[in-house]
Amino acid sequence: MDGEGVLSTGLSMAELGQRIRGERRARGLSIERLAELSRISRSMVSDVERGAKTPTVLVLDRLATALGTSIARLLDEPAHGAMRVLRHGEQRVLRDPSGWERRVLSPVISDVEFEFMRTTIGPGVDAGEFEPHAPGSREYLAVEHGSLRLTINGRAYVLDTGDAVYYPGDCRHAFANDGAVDCVYYLAMELGGAGHHEPRKEPLDE
């Protein structure tokens, strides 16, 4: 996706690209290896790192998953101290051009891979399928309003207002709203410790 940004607050595409590059280099990955792990073209990975292209939410999630981390960690610096109040205006919001948005409610904590989010999917919108996260990952979801079609490894489940579900995060999972009103749901994601981190095997020249 070019031109129109998915980030509604604060972070520029150049800053996002720098953070992705930093996470990649910290894991000893070349651009080619990150492209392979994320199943995104090398040119797209390079363009995102340089801030030349704005990734969709799905592309950003693939990059985060390939790095063994969360979108939240790519958007924010770790919080310091025992407590962090995250005001509404400080929360990162990602808006996808297909008609849905993700609001990150949890601050980033050092050495903790956890993300709590509120997602709104417009009527008739398919948010797409997300890649499996690291082995041992867990996701907990609760529908606040509307109806959600949650598909886990190809099997669909319809969740209505007030319904909740747990499923392993290390599987394919997709979200869609087949209803006539917005679907709003909360999702808590705990990433497994393994991730896709790899030891440095080659010198990095990018």
C-alpha positions as CSV (number, residue, x, y, z in Angstrom):
1,M,0.0,0.0,0.0
2,D,1.5,3.3,-1.0
3,G,0.7,6.9,0.1
4,E,-2.0,6.4,2.7
5,G,-0.6,5.6,6.1
6,V,-2.0,2.9,8.4
7,L,-0.7,4.7,11.5
8,S,-3.1,7.3,13.0
9,T,-0.8,8.6,15.8
10,G,2.7,9.8,16.1
11,L,5.0,7.3,14.4
12,S,6.3,8.2,10.9
13,M,6.9,5.5,8.3
14,A,10.6,6.3,8.5
15,E,10.7,5.7,12.3
16,L,8.7,2.5,11.8
17,G,11.2,1.3,9.2
18,Q,14.1,2.1,11.5
19,R,12.5,0.0,14.3
20,I,12.0,-2.9,11.9
21,R,15.6,-2.7,10.7
22,G,16.8,-2.6,14.3
23,E,14.8,-5.7,15.3
24,R,16.1,-7.5,12.2
25,R,19.7,-6.6,12.8
26,A,19.4,-7.5,16.5
27,R,18.4,-11.0,15.4
28,G,21.2,-11.3,12.9
29,L,18.8,-11.6,10.0
30,S,19.6,-10.3,6.5
31,I,16.8,-8.7,4.4
32,E,16.6,-11.8,2.3
33,R,16.1,-14.0,5.4
34,L,13.4,-11.7,6.8
35,A,11.7,-11.8,3.4
36,E,11.8,-15.6,3.4
37,L,10.4,-15.9,6.9
38,S,7.6,-13.4,6.4
39,R,6.8,-14.5,2.9
40,I,7.0,-10.9,1.7
41,S,9.1,-9.8,-1.2
42,R,12.7,-8.6,-0.6
43,S,11.8,-5.3,-2.3
44,M,8.8,-4.7,-0.1
45,V,10.8,-5.4,3.1
46,S,13.5,-3.0,1.9
47,D,11.0,-0.3,1.0
48,V,9.3,-0.6,4.4
49,E,12.6,-0.4,6.2
50,R,13.5,2.8,4.3
51,G,10.0,4.3,4.9
52,A,9.3,4.4,1.2
53,K,6.2,2.2,1.4
54,T,3.4,2.0,4.0
55,P,2.7,-1.7,4.9
56,T,-0.9,-2.9,5.4
57,V,-1.7,-4.3,8.8
58,L,-1.3,-7.8,7.5
59,V,2.1,-7.1,6.1
60,L,3.2,-5.5,9.4
61,D,1.9,-8.5,11.3
62,R,3.9,-10.9,9.0
63,L,7.0,-8.9,9.6
64,A,6.4,-8.9,13.4
65,T,5.7,-12.6,13.4
66,A,8.8,-13.4,11.4
67,L,10.8,-11.3,13.9
68,G,9.3,-13.3,16.8
69,T,7.6,-10.2,18.2
70,S,4.4,-8.2,18.1
71,I,3.2,-5.2,16.1
72,A,3.0,-3.3,19.4
73,R,6.8,-3.6,19.9
74,L,7.4,-2.3,16.4
75,L,5.3,0.7,17.2
76,D,6.5,1.7,20.7
77,E,9.5,1.9,22.9
78,P,9.4,-0.3,26.0
79,A,7.9,1.4,29.1
80,H,10.0,2.0,32.1
81,G,8.9,1.8,35.7
82,A,6.4,-0.4,37.5
83,M,3.3,1.3,36.1
84,R,2.3,2.9,32.8
85,V,-0.9,4.7,32.2
86,L,-1.7,4.6,28.4
87,R,-4.1,7.5,27.7
88,H,-6.5,7.2,24.9
89,G,-4.7,9.7,22.8
90,E,-1.4,7.9,23.2
91,Q,-2.6,4.6,22.0
92,R,-1.4,3.4,18.6
93,V,-4.1,2.8,16.1
94,L,-3.6,1.0,12.8
95,R,-6.2,1.5,10.1
96,D,-6.4,-0.9,7.1
97,P,-7.8,0.4,3.8
98,S,-10.1,-2.6,3.6
99,G,-12.2,-1.2,6.4
100,W,-11.0,-2.2,9.8
101,E,-8.8,-0.9,12.6
102,R,-6.7,-2.2,15.4
103,R,-6.1,-0.1,18.6
104,V,-3.2,-1.3,20.8
105,L,-4.2,-1.0,24.4
106,S,-1.1,-2.5,26.1
107,P,2.2,-0.7,26.6
108,V,5.3,-2.4,25.5
109,I,7.2,-4.0,28.4
110,S,10.8,-5.0,28.2
111,D,11.2,-8.8,27.9
112,V,7.5,-9.4,27.8
113,E,5.8,-10.3,24.5
114,F,2.2,-9.5,25.1
115,E,-0.3,-7.5,23.2
116,F,-3.8,-6.4,24.2
117,M,-5.9,-4.8,21.4
118,R,-9.4,-3.6,20.5
119,T,-10.3,-4.3,16.9
120,T,-13.3,-2.8,14.9
121,I,-14.2,-4.5,11.6
122,G,-16.8,-2.8,9.4
123,P,-19.9,-4.6,8.0
124,G,-19.0,-7.1,5.2
125,V,-15.3,-6.7,5.7
126,D,-12.8,-9.5,5.7
127,A,-9.7,-8.6,7.7
128,G,-7.7,-11.5,6.2
129,E,-5.7,-14.4,7.5
130,F,-2.8,-14.0,9.9
131,E,0.3,-16.2,10.0
132,P,0.9,-18.6,12.9
133,H,2.9,-17.0,15.7
134,A,5.7,-18.6,17.6
135,P,5.1,-22.1,19.1
136,G,3.4,-21.9,22.4
137,S,1.6,-18.6,21.6
138,R,-1.9,-18.0,23.0
139,E,-4.8,-15.8,22.0
140,Y,-7.9,-14.9,24.0
141,L,-10.8,-13.1,22.3
142,A,-14.1,-11.6,23.4
143,V,-16.7,-10.0,21.2
144,E,-18.1,-6.7,22.6
145,H,-20.5,-5.9,19.7
146,G,-21.7,-7.4,16.5
147,S,-20.8,-10.8,15.0
148,L,-17.4,-12.2,14.1
149,R,-16.4,-15.1,11.8
150,L,-13.2,-16.5,13.3
151,T,-11.5,-19.1,11.2
152,I,-8.8,-21.3,12.8
153,N,-6.8,-23.5,10.4
154,G,-9.6,-23.4,7.8
155,R,-12.5,-24.1,10.2
156,A,-14.9,-21.2,10.8
157,Y,-16.6,-20.3,14.1
158,V,-19.3,-17.6,14.4
159,L,-19.1,-15.5,17.6
160,D,-21.8,-13.1,18.6
161,T,-22.0,-10.3,21.2
162,G,-20.7,-11.5,24.6
163,D,-19.0,-14.7,23.2
164,A,-15.4,-15.4,24.1
165,V,-12.9,-17.9,22.8
166,Y,-9.3,-19.2,23.4
167,Y,-7.2,-20.7,20.7
168,P,-3.5,-21.4,20.1
169,G,-1.8,-18.5,18.5
170,D,0.6,-20.8,16.6
171,C,-2.0,-21.6,13.9
172,R,-3.5,-19.8,11.0
173,H,-6.3,-17.4,12.1
174,A,-8.6,-15.1,10.2
175,F,-11.2,-12.5,11.1
176,A,-14.2,-11.4,9.1
177,N,-17.5,-9.5,9.7
178,D,-20.4,-11.0,7.7
179,G,-23.0,-8.8,9.6
180,A,-24.6,-5.5,8.8
181,V,-23.1,-3.5,11.7
182,D,-19.6,-3.0,13.0
183,C,-18.0,-5.9,14.9
184,V,-15.9,-4.8,17.9
185,Y,-13.8,-7.3,19.8
186,Y,-10.9,-7.4,22.3
187,L,-8.0,-9.7,21.8
188,A,-5.1,-10.6,24.2
189,M,-2.1,-12.2,22.6
190,E,0.7,-13.9,24.5
191,L,3.6,-14.8,22.3
192,G,5.6,-18.0,22.8
193,G,9.2,-17.6,23.8
194,A,10.8,-19.3,20.8
195,G,9.8,-17.0,18.0
196,H,11.9,-16.9,14.8
197,H,15.0,-15.5,16.4
198,E,18.1,-16.9,14.8
199,P,21.8,-16.7,15.7
200,R,23.9,-14.5,13.5
201,K,25.1,-16.7,10.6
202,E,26.3,-14.1,8.2
203,P,27.6,-10.5,8.2
204,L,24.9,-7.9,7.7
205,D,25.6,-5.3,5.0
206,E,22.2,-3.7,5.0
